[in-house]
Amino acid sequence: MAAVRTSVDRLLGRRSETRRMPPVLLLGETGTGKGLLAKLLHHGSPRHAAPLVELNCAAIPETMLEAELFGYERGAFTDAREAKAGLFQAARGGTLFLDEVALLSTTLQGKVLKVIEDHTVRRLGSTRAEAVDVWIIAATSDDLHRRAQEGRFREDLYHRLAVVTFDLPPLRERGTDVAILAERFLIDACRDYGLPRKRFSPDAQAALLAYSWPGNVRELANVMERVVLLFDGPVISREALDLPVGARGRAAAPEVPAEAPGSASERRQRELLAALETTDWNISHAAQRLQISRNTVKARMQRYGLRPAATPAVARLAAASERPAPATAGVDPRPAGVVLWESRRLTLLRAEVSPAEGDPRWGADETFGVVVEKIRMFGGRVEDVSLRAVTGVFGLDVIDDAARRAANAALAIVRMRRERDGGPRVTLAIHVAELLVARLPGGTAIDVKSKRDVSAALESLGEHALSSGVIVSGAAARFLSRRFELVPLETSPRHAAPIFRLVGRERAGFVPFADGGIFVGRNYDLEMAQRRLAVATSGYGQVFSVIGEPGIGKSRLLYEFRRMIADRGYRVLETYCPSHGAAFPFLPIIDMVRSLFDFGDAEDPRSVREAVSQSADRFGQALAADNLPATLALLDALPADDPLRLLPPAQRR
């Protein structure tokens, strides 16, 4: 770190009257302080009076990243109602910090290279280029030089970014800096929360130095804050630190030969591979062992190309034909040519398209396309297609929410058709049944006779659909009644089993069972949540995480906490991240906006836009002038049911 500081001083000491600064590349593991160093470089440079604009390349979907970087003109794409400057233009005269630059797509890499070389940028939809004066600071936790050599990152862009390079060492290589930083973070946390000073016992200091800190300085700061909040005594012991032990500690870290060469990226790859193999490729357990998030594990698996079949151990299992080997993370250990049959509970969704009046073909192809798109979007597989119907199956991949996925897909189809007036009528039927499934090399297939029987049941359900809607069989209703609103329908004597109509979207969060149940044994957790709420209302924002295995009661805990504070005047916004929505990270935001403004499923897009814009404009007018009295007066003047009144009057200041 002393060498890094010396190099930074030399760079900033060579100030130029032209204010020109060379591109800088910051290397280091996650949590080593690359973002902090970027801010220090900017504030110590001749450009300190100009803006510092930061962009995390991993946090924005690739389809939006280009517009965010370069801006766009009005009409450049759908919903581009007015021109918008990009981040290169927003940072004019200052600094643009590109964090996790290794995750830029090849197309964007070429465009960023052109901006660096030509000092010009062209917005999407524009025919002219604009001059920009921006200092580029890039950062990555990956081995960018190796990626360039392997063709996974443009080599010309790498050399343009790496004019000046700073490599920040991980915390485990910084010796007694761990103790110094821990003491600093401990003092800061006690001061921020208004608590008396604390100190470490000798065994706690030894534990701090022995731990490998895979999350580096960020993890150390979080641990110190957690200790301050959860431990009441003046002396912090080793037990109070509650640091991970075993494979997560330094003493039992994955073995790496001392003579093995390699960069930090290679070391992370070996550690990740060891954790995945130890946990049978369970991403959650591997993330827990490495003390990183699931998303980080997934991103590194994709970056390093790690798959179960790519490891020698799994390859040996797959090749062992003399005896059956255990199934490992999707690897099929059967000898070639062997077909295994099993009974599996599957959910089937059938969409029947009725011709529009006057033109039997108008819109049919488009409607079929919508149905297929939604089935695949929610994790289903299109199983059968005819001239008038499409059948999708959910649950061929091992999932525990196949019925919920099918119901959400059906509701998405209904909403899509509702937005497009006219055209064919679509009736949908959902049924759950045990089907015989063959596990073939390279995939699965449903037994023909089983499929024929369930198709007859689906067609029978469709007969009850008098208008566009979703019909649910009694077998499927068992899996949907808790989270979806189901209305029973009258059936003919020929249909003895009950059937239902599916109405309304899925209820998010915890939904109590009909018979209720006493909530016991969680008083400590509820008290902890109340203490965090008290800290938040005093002005210190809080993130309270509830972690545990499925079915242990995480949602129930939050449900009971929400009931506990229901009469205190707080507004609770709730959303959830469905497993079928991994490719659409904006879905939780949509739910949050719905909750904030009390929007329903059938809300007109124009009314949604107007409601959000008007509410934001009222609040923004006062904030734009940086006028606190006017802002408070504006809040006091709002109607009692306005979404902006999130806090009681006494807490708004």
Secondary structure, DSSP 8 states (H G I E B T S, - for coil): -HHHHHHHHHHHHS--TT-----EEEE--TTSSHHHHHHHHHHTSTTTTS-EEEEETTSS-HHHHHHHHHEE-TTSSTT--S-EE-HHHHTTTSEEEEETGGGS-HHHHHHHHHHHHH-EE--BT-SS-EE---EEEEEESS-HHHHHHTTSS-HHHHHHHTTEEEE---GGGSTTHHHHHHHHHHHHHHHHTT----EE-HHHHHHHHHS--TTHHHHHHHHHHHHHHH--SSEE-HHHH----GGGSSTT-----TT----HHHHHHHHHHHHHHHTTT-HHHHHHHHTS-HHHHHHHHHHHT--GGGSHHHHHHHH--SS----BTTB--S-TT--EEEEEEEEEEEEEEE-BTTBTTTTHHHHHHHHHHHHHHTT-EEEEE-SSEEEEEE-SS--S-HHHHHHHHHHHHHHHHHHS-SS-EEEEEEEEEEEEEEEETTEEEE-HHHHHHHHHHHHHHHTT-SSSEEEEEHHHHHHHTTTSEEEEE---TT--S-EEEEES----S----TT-----S-HHHHHHHHHHHHHHHTT----------TTSSHHHHHHHHHHHTTTTT---------GGGTT-TTHHHHHHHHHHHT--TT--HHHHHHHHHHHHHHHHHHHHTT-HHHHHHHHHHS-TT-TT--S-HHHH-
